Amino acid sequence: MSSTDRVVLEGGPDDLPERTVPVDTPGGEVKVPFRNGYEHFKATAREQDTPQGRLPVYEWWERTELPG
């Protein structure tokens, strides 16, 4: 994968603004800043057809809060 590759995010907050996001490293974790914290997504073995083509699906697994 290159730095312009994208993945589909599944789960997490319903009002997460983007469901297709760029990734730098394939197969790892994706951390999305959202509402004074981060939503964490992990790679799955699944793929999904999107307007950008067939993309890997990453599944929500936790949220961390920023201090303050």
Secondary structure, 3 states (H helix, E strand, C coil): CCCCCEEEEECCCCCCCCCEEECCCCCCEEEEECCCEEEEEEEEEEEEEECCEEEEEEEEEEEEECCC
